[in-house]
Amino acid sequence: MLHPRLHVWTRVSRAAALTLNCTISLFLALPATTLAQMPGHDHAPLPVRDEATLAGAVELSLEYYPATIGLDARAREADAWRDKGRSWLADRPSLGFRYQSDEWGSDERLREYEAGISLPLWNPGARGAVKDLGAALGSASTAASDAVRWELAGHLRDRLWRIALAENEHELAEYALEISTRLAATVERRHELGDVALADVLLAKAARLDAQERHIETEAALLDAERAWRSVSGLDWRPAFAAESLSDVADVRDTHPALALANARLESSESAVTVAEKTARTGSTLTVGPRRERPAFGERYDESIGISLNVPFGGTSHRRVEVAAATMVAAEARAQRSELVRRLSLALHETAHELGVIAENLAAATERQDLAERYRAMAASGYEKGEIDLVDLLRSQTNEVEARRQVARLQIERNRQTALYNQAVGVLPL
């Protein structure tokens, strides 16, 4: 046990140090201001439409989402290949004309006129391969539209619940600022009555300034979260926070929008390999046309119809290049599909695990909040009676705010992880 004089001296030293720290905090603290008065923080709060839904926001945001730009190009590509597969010819026909005369030579009245239309023919199996590629690209085009909607829903889900987290932090900061302001006013009145020392006044004011600084920080974070929503969605409003129902799907299925697109891409790339194998070799060409000729020393023209067939051969080295390039694209599509399945499965297991952890922690956090609120009430009463120091009261206030923050954070995070779970299994918001 300390000597009485040492005990008194220790209390005096602590009070002096505390007074010095509070004085320094007062000199270093920022002046009271709001973000609306500061340059660069003049954006208005994000309005809430209670009647709107996240699904409705997704549909409206598609217009602003950059990934939708390529959807029309995908559809046109699929239509082009389908049209080509419906054609009876492998390529465009061509018209040829030939004129031959000896008037610039011996001039023995030789004259020949020949015209013809060349018809590129399909290689065996090539037309069917092109039809299959057109169908696969059509399926990929449809799947791409669903995948883009799913991808955008994931971004909006994340942005919306980040706003919820930021809004909760801001509300807690307002609560902490309110109780700190009330306490500072109470302590100052008691000091004027001679009940408490000046050190308590300085300490209470420093605590209020700390709460004010935290309030400004959370306001900035909330504005940033709302600005991120505007940037992704293109909307100047947001739907109300609504908890999603946890999907009963427990694995990543082929109906998942992203996986359906990956499967369609793989199918179309494999079809492209077949097309390359069937069409890399130049196809045969059938030429049909009339011929009109007059031999040398002849008096009349002879007319005939000619048919010629051009069948190419060889060129294996050239064909292998095109087939190898298509095969590489198919291999990349197969690897991307495997990576997507791995990533989706990992996200699914992580969110499921996180939901389990939240469920276990939420009960304990709720009980801790109840204890913290009761202890703060007791500490406030004890300080009024002079039974405890202001430092203990401030600590109890901090513990209560932190307990409230933990409960609210877990509740919001539970809703966020539920949305992420649904996103991982491919369920769109309702």
Secondary structure, 3 states (H helix, E strand, C coil): CCCHHHHHHHHHHHHHHHHHHHHHHHHHCCCCCCHHHCCCCCCCCCCEECCCCHHHHHHHHHHHCHHHHHHHHHHHHHHHHHHHHHCCCCCCCEEEEEEEECCCCCCCCCEEEEEEEEEECCCCCHHHHHHHHHHHHHHHHHHHHHHHHHHHHHHHHHHHHHHHHHHHHHHHHHHHHHHHHHHHHHHHHHHHCCCCCHHHHHHHHHHHHHHHHHHHHHHHHHHHHHHHHHHHHCCCCEECCCCCCCCCCCCCCCCCHHHHHHHHHHHHHHHHHHHHHHHCCCCCEEEEEEEEEECCCCCCCEEEEEEEEECCCCCHHHHHHHHHHHHHHHHHHHHHHHHHHHHHHHHHHHHHHHHHHHHHHHHHHHHHHHHHHHHHHHHHHHHHCCCCCHHHHHHHHHHHHHHHHHHHHHHHHHHHHHHHHHHHCCCCCC
